[in-house]
Amino acid sequence: MPPSGQMTASELDELLREGKLAGTWVLDASRSEVRLLSKTMWGLVSVKGVFGRIEGSGTVSPAGEASGTITVASESIDTKMKRRDEHLRSADFFDAANHPSIIFTADQVRPSGKGVTVTGSLTVRGRTRPMSFDAQASSVDGSEVSLDGEVQVDRTDFGLTWNQMGMAGVNNTITVHAVFTRQ
């Protein structure tokens, strides 16, 4: 496997089976990113945003069972438009004053297809929904693991129902680049 290279499911399965990834892992927030893409104006305009504050950790057991959590500060959304960001932080959307965190809890990360399947739950505005998505895994000398995935989310599942004149799309794409380092 080349350094910094994308791992196949079989390469990752071997590392997990041999216990080479066992231990505690911490998200490197300076090199990780959670992005949001939403369509507005009846699907004609893409709104892109990035969350500025994220943290997380994970564990891999000697038997190769992986789990973890990524927490995003809901008020840290930045779409490069102050007025829109304030509206997204309001009770119409994230309600950041009452729900400061968006949390994804991974109950299982297992090799599949060309990468991994991540299974867990997403909590937004106090509502938790099950979620599963595919991701690509990369590793550097067993001391760093990156996961790159994309998730489709219907925001109404989490109580984000504001939609003046039906202009805002309800289907959103969340893109995650998570870099974990061994502790």
C-alpha positions, 0 to 999 in steps of 0.5 A: 500500500503506498503512503498516503494512498487510498486503501482497498477494502481488503487492505483495510480489512487486513489492517483491522484483522491484524490489530494494526489500527487498534487504539484511540484516534483523535480528529485533527480539526485543522486538516478535517472539514465538513461542508454543506451543499444545498439548492435554493431558488427552486434548485437553480442556485447552489449554496455552499457552506463549511463548518468552522469548528469540528472535533471528534475521536474514535477507537478501534478495538484489537478485534478491528471494531471501529466506532467514533463521534464527530461533533460540529458546532452548528453556529460555525456555519460559513456560507460567505454571506453574513445575513444567510449565516445568521438565518441558518443559525436561527430557530428557522434552521439549526437553532444554534442557541438551543442546539449548539452541536450537530453530532454524528456517532459511528457505531460501525466502520467496516470495509466494503466495496472500494472503501468502508461503510460507516453506520451510525446516527446523526443528531441535528436539533435534538432529533436523531436519525440512523445513517449509513454511507460509503467512504474512502479510507486512506492511511499514512504509516498506520499513524493517520487515517482519513475518511472521505464521504458524502451523505445525502440528508433530507433536512426536514427529517431533523425539523428544519422545515422553514421554506419560504415560497418553496425556494429552499431545497430540502435535500442537502449534501454533506461532504466530510473529510476527516483526518484521524491521528493515533494517540 
